[in-house]
Amino acid sequence: MMRLGCRSAPVKQNRQDPVQEVGMFRNKMPRYEILSEDAMSKLDAGWRRIVTEIGVEFDSERALTLFREAGQKVEGQNVFFDPEWILEQVALAPREFDVQARNPEHSIHIGGDAMAFGAVYGPPFVREGDVRRDATMNDFERFAKLAQVFPVLDSAGGVICEPNDTPLDSRHLDMTYALQTLTDKVYMGNVVSGVNARDTIRMGEILFGGREAIEQTPVSISLINCNSPLHWDDRMLESLFEYTLAGQPCVVTPFILMGAMSPVTIPAALVQQIAEALTGIALTQLIRPGAPVIFGSFLSNIDMQSGSPTFGTPESGIGLLCTGQIARHFGLPFRSGGGLTSSQVADAQAGYEALMTMLPTFLAGANWVMHSAGWLEGGLVAGFEKFIVDVEILQMMQAEFTPLEIDEDSLAFGAHLEVGHGGHFLGAMHTMERFRTCFYRPLLSSSENYERWMRNGSLDTNARASKTYQAKLEEYVAPPLDDAVRLELEEYVVRRRAELGD
């Protein structure tokens, strides 16, 4: 019998009562599944063969000891796994769980039909207008404010951009403090080292009232990337240990660019992705059985002429759809998608490539979506204008993936009686009662006629996006925070910065 992770383990929650989640998007549309039962069976055989015959490396004595004690075959840093044992461990992870924000209205649910969206993560550069430059802490703070302003985003993310004007050893403190104080949404933990992870956890304890509070319902989500192919490095694993021990969910993510970090064929990349993700997830359950975890996927390809990474490709879209189907078979929430593009600026390419990733993200029903706003130039750049373009795409996708309500009122028979044959509905009572909310109202797009567009400055999308993000920053209001908590966070940051030598 084919077993790719269909499991009978009961649904688990990490607390009895769900947190309040007021504005979360729920994707009620059917999932788009493209893998047949035969295809799934072949993928199942493929990942099993990798973990048994090739193995997966773990650059961590702590991890190797746990695997060895669990009866897995360890040779040096390479672990050869029993696939059935992996599935037993995976079955311990909850299908769904909650993450609390300091504003309960912004708390989120991970899993099921819930989709949560975070901003771009990791770029060392920013683009603002025509200028591309090193990112600064001021940029980081402005992106955090934009994420706070737009309800369509559930999180500012984590390393929205890398603030290169702050000391390397302590900048994680500044970033976490900004996320905790400039936003009241869910934030991501720093994963550069175990030290950084412990600092993030401690700051979460300060913000939410202690270790028990954050273990009962987690407060952060952290990205743990595999060094594909088939290698988990020590820095990532140290962070995974710290967050998992504290009950904070990790997004266990193979980082695969087909042709570089995996073979060029999509099935080979999927098999490798399953092997890497499941072995990492199995480790989380050895560390803390029942720990919340997310099946991660970052899957795209390279340009075979230049070797450069490419994004928004048909291959990445297919891989994303397959990943959603695979994760559901394992009974795990999953991360993928975003507004990815290789474009250097917020132009037409940036728009259509972002949509090429975001559309399959919705069709697959990804539960945790990183890079939803601001990604440019293959992830090297966080763009202010691109942030607005992506917000527009995201808002339109959420509107498009909201099921129709078909009832007597929406069928509007009375409007036909009022208007009659050959009339128009502009002034009909049914229209007048609904004209403010009946259609999606664009944030960014222009539908002006040519003459009016010219009178208003003939602004293209990029120029309108620039005006929009500046206006939104003017609208920003800092969410309230208890003065005593703010002071304790500030004192912790100052003390730890000194201890780290900065």
N, C-alpha and C positions, 0 to 999 in steps of 0.2 A: 504494500500500500504506500502510495506517495505521501511523504511527510515533509513539507517545506515549512513547517511551523504552525499548521492548524492545530490548535491546542484546546483542551477541554478544561484547563485551569479556570477557576472562578474569577470573575472580574474583581479587581481589588481597587480600593481607593486609599489614599494616604491619610484620610481623615474621614470621620463618619458623616459630617455635614459639609456639603459643598460650599466653597467660598462664594461670596456675592460677585457675580460677573454680569454687569449691567449692559455694557456696550459691545460684548464680543460678537464677532460674526460667526454664524452657524451655517455651514454649507449643507443644505438639505437636498441638493441635487444628487442624482445617481453618480456613482463613481465610474470613470471611464477605464475599463480594464481590457488590456489588449493581449494578455498572455493566456493561451489555452492550457488545459490540464496537462497535455503532453509537454508543452513548453516548460511549465512549472516543474514537472517531473525531471526534465533534463537539467534544469538549473539546480534542482535539489541534489541530483547526483554530482553535479560539478562542484558545489561548495564543499560537499562531504569529502570529495577526493582531495581537494586542496588541503583541508585541515588535517586529514589523516596521512597523506603521502608527502606533502611539502611542508606543512606546519606554518606557524605564525610566530615571529620573533617578538619578545617582550624584553625591553632594555630596563628591567626592574627586578631586583632580587626579591622585593616584597611580592610582586606578582608571581614570579617563578616559584616561590615557596608555596604560595596558595595553590597554584596549579598542581605542584608536586604532591602536596598533602591531599588534594582531591583525586589523586590517582591518574592524572594525565602524564603522558610521557614527555620528559624534559631532557633535552640535549643541548647543553650550553644555554643560549638564550632562546633556542627554538623549542616551541611546544607543539607536540603532535596530539590532536584531540580526538576523543571519542565523540562523534556527531550526536549520538543519543544523549550523552552527558550534557553537551552544549544546549540541546533543546530542553532538558530538564532545568537547567539554570535560567534559560530565557523565560520559561514558564513561571518563574518566581516574580518577574517584573510586572508591575501593574499595567493594565491596559490603558487606564486613564488616571489622571491625577490633577490636583489643583496647584496653582502657584499664587501666592498672595502678594498684592501690591500694598503700599502704605496707604493709598486711598482704596478702600474696599471696592469702590465702583470700577476700578481698573484691574482688579484681580482676574485671573484667567484660568481656563480649564484646558488641559492638554489631552487630546485624544478624542475618539468618537468623531462627531461631525464638527467639532470646534476647530477654527483656524485662527491663530494668533500671528501677528505681523510685527517684525522689528526692523529697524533701519539698517543701513549698510554697516559692515564690520571689517575693520582692519586696515584701511588704506593709509599709507604714509604721506600721501599728497592730497591737496584739495584743488578744486577748480571753482573759481568765482568769476563769472563773466569770461573775459579773455585771458585771465591770469591763472596759470598752473604753478603751484608753489608747495613748499613743505607745510604740512598741517601744524597748527598751533593749538594751545589749550583754549584760546578764544574761539577757534573754529569748532572744537569739540563741544564747547558750551552752547554755541549757537545752534548746532545740529540737535543737541539734546532739547533745547527750547522748541525747535520746530517739531520734534517728535511729540513733545508735550501738547503742542497747540492742535495737532491734527488728530481727531478722534479715531480715524481709520487705522492709526498705528497703535498697537498695544504695548510697544516697548521702544525705547531709544536704541536698544541693543546693548553692546558692550564697548568694544574699542571702535567707536563710530569713525574715528580717524586717529592716527597716532600723533599725539601732541609732542612734536620734536623739540619744542622750546622748554620742556620740563625734564628734570633728571631721569635717566633711564630706570634706575633702581627703585624710584619712588613714585613714578608717574601713575602707577596703578592706583595709588591712594587718591590722587587728584581726580582721576577719571571716575572711580567708584563714588567719591564724595559728590561729584557733579551729577551723576546719575541719580543718586539718592536724594539730592536736595533740589535740583532744577526740574526734576520730574517726580511724579508720584505714581509712576507705572512700574511694571516689572522690569528688572534690569538683568544684565548678564554678568557673570563673574569673570575675573581675570585669571588666565590660565598659563601665563608665562612660566610660572614655577609653583612649587608647593608653598613657598613663602607667600607669594602673591595671593594664592588661593586662601591661605589661612587669614590673611589680612581682610580679604573680601568677606569671608565668613564672619569674622569678628565684627566688622562694620555692619553686617546684616543683623547680628545679635543686638548691637546697640540700637539700631533703627527699629527693630521689631520686638524688643523686650526680652532678649535672652535666648539661650540655646534651645530650650524646650519649645519656645514659640516657633522657631524656624525649622525644627525637626518635625513638629506636628504638621505644619504646612510649609513647604519650601518657599523661599523668597527670591531665589536667583536661578538662572539656567546658565550652564557653562558649556562651551564648545570644546570638545576633545577630539582633535584630528589624528587620524592614523597617518603615519609616514609611509604611504603606499609606494611600492607594493609590500604588503604583509609584514610590516614592522611598526611596533608601537614604541615610541622613544621615551626616555626617562622623564623629561620635563612634563610632557602631557600626562604620563601615568601618575606622577606625583600629584598633579592637580586633580586627576580623577580620583585618587585615593582620598584626598582631603574633602572634596565636595561630596563624594559618596558616603563617607563616614559621617558627615554632617547632615545627611538626608537631602542634599541639594541635587536636583537632576542634572545629568550630563547628557549632552548630545554627542553620542559616540559615532564619529563621522569619518568614513574612508574619504580621502581627498584624491579623486581620480580624474586625471586628464587622459583620455584614451589616446594611445600612441606614445605616451611618455610614462605614466604611472600604471598603465594596464595595457594589455594587447588592444589592437585597434577595433576589434569587433565588440558590439554592444553586449552580446551574451557573455563573452569572456569578462567584460568589465562588471556585469551584474553578478556573476559568480564570485569574482574577487571581492566585490563590495559586500556580499552576504558573508563570506568567510571572515573578512576584517571586522565588520560590524558585530556579528554574533559573538566572536571571541572576546571583543571588548565588552560587550554587554554581559557575557558570562562572568567576566572578571568583576563587574560591579555587583553582581549577585553573590559572588564569593565574599566580597568585602562587606556587604550589608544586604542580606536576603530581603527581597521586597523593595529595594531602593528604586525610586523613580528614575527612569532612563528613557531616552528618545533614540530611535533608530535613525541615524543620520545618513545623509547622502549629499555629496557634492560631486556631480558627475557631468563632465563635459569632454571636449576633445581639443587636440591641437591642430593648427594649420600644418599640413604635411609638406608644404612648400617652405615655410619660414620657421616652423617649430614653435611659433607663438601660440599661447592659449587662445581659444575662441569660445565665445559665449552667445547664448541665444540661438544655438544651432538646432537643426532638426534632430540630430542624434541625441543631444542633451534632453530635448523634449520627450523623445521616446523613452530614454532611460528614466526620466522622472515618472512617467506614467507607469512603467514597469516597477519602479521602486515602491510606489504607493500600493500596488497590488501585492507585492512581496511582503511589505511591512504588515499589511492587514492579515496576511496568512500567518504571520508570526504573532499576531495579537499585540502589536506594539504601536504606539504613536510614532509618527515619523516627521523628520525635518527634511525639507528640500525647497527648491524654487527660489523666487526673488525676481528682482528687476535687472537681470544680468545683461551686460553688453561689453563688447570689445571697443566700442567707439570712444574716441578721445574727448568728444564734446557732446552736449545734449542736443543732438541733431536727429534727423529722420532715422538713421541707423540705430541710434540709442533707443529710440522709441519702439521700432519694430522688433529689435532683438529683445528688449525688456518684455514686450508682450509675448514673444515666442517662448519665454520662460514662465511668465506669470499665468498665461492661459492654461498650460498643462498643470501648473501648480494647483489651480482651482479644480480642474478636471480630475486630478488625482486626490484632492482633498488633503493636502499637506497640513499637518497640525501646527507645526512651528516653522514659520517662514522668515528666514534671515534675509538680509540685503533687499528688503522690500522697497527701500527709498534711498537714492543717492549714489548707487554703484556706477562707476565709470571706468573705462580703460582697463578692463580685465581685473578690476578690484584694486588697482593701484591708486585710484583717485576717488575721493568723495566729492560729489558735485552739488553745489547749492541749487542750481537750476534743474539738474537731473532729479534732485530730491522732489521738486514740485511736479515734474513730468511723471514720476513714479507714483506719487500720491494720486494724481489724476487717474492713471491706469488702475491703481488699486481700488479707488472709489467706484470706477466704472465696472470693474470685475465683480465687486461685491453687489452692485445693483443688478448686474446681469445674472448672477447666481443666486438671486433671491426668488424663490418660487412664486408663481402667479397665484393670487387669490381670485378664484372664479366663483362668484355668487350672483345673486339677483342684482345687487347694487352695481357690481363691475360690468355686468352684461348690458346695463344702461338702456333697457327697453323704453323707459319713459322719455329718454332723450330723443329717440326716434319719433315718438308721438308728438313731442314738442316741435321738432324741426321740420318733419315731413319730408316729402320727396323734393330733391334738388336744392335743399337749403344748405346751411352750414352750421357747425356746432360751436363756433367761437363764443357766441353769446348765450348758449344754452345753459340752463340752470345746473345741469350735471357738470359742465365745464367750469362754470363760475365757482362752484363749490370746491373744485379740485385743482385749479390751474397753477397754484403755487407749489404743489407737491406731486403732480401727476407724472412728470418726467424728470429724469436726472438733469440737474443743473450743473454745467461744467465749472470747475474751478479755474481751468486754464484755457480751454479751447475757445476759439473765436468763431461766432456765426454771424458776425456783422456783414452787411453788404459792403461792396468795395468802397463806395464813397465815404461811408461812415468810418470804415477801417482806416482809410487814408487820413481823414480828419483827426482821428485819435492817435496818429503817429505812425501808422503802418508797421506795428510791432509784430515780429514773428514770435514763434513759440518760446524761443530762448529769452527774448527780451521781456515777454509777458511773465515768464517764470521768474526772472530776476526781480521784477516789480512785486510779484506775489510773495516770494520768500521774505523780502525786506518788509513788506506790509505785515506779514504774519509775525515776524520778530517784534514789530512795534506793538502787536496785540498781546504778546506774551505776558502772562501774569504768573509769578512764582507761586507754586502750590504751598499752602501753609504747612509749617513744620514746628513742632514744639521747640521752644528756645533751649530747653535743657538738653533735648536730644541733639539738636544742632551743635551745641557747645561741646557735648561729649564726643561727637564725631570729629569736630575740629581739633579737639585736644588729642584724640587718637592719631589723627593724620600728622599733626605736628610732632608728636612723640616718636611715631614710627619713622617719619622722614629722618629725624635726627639719628635714630638707631641704625638706619640703613646707610648713614653717611652722607645724606643729601641735605 
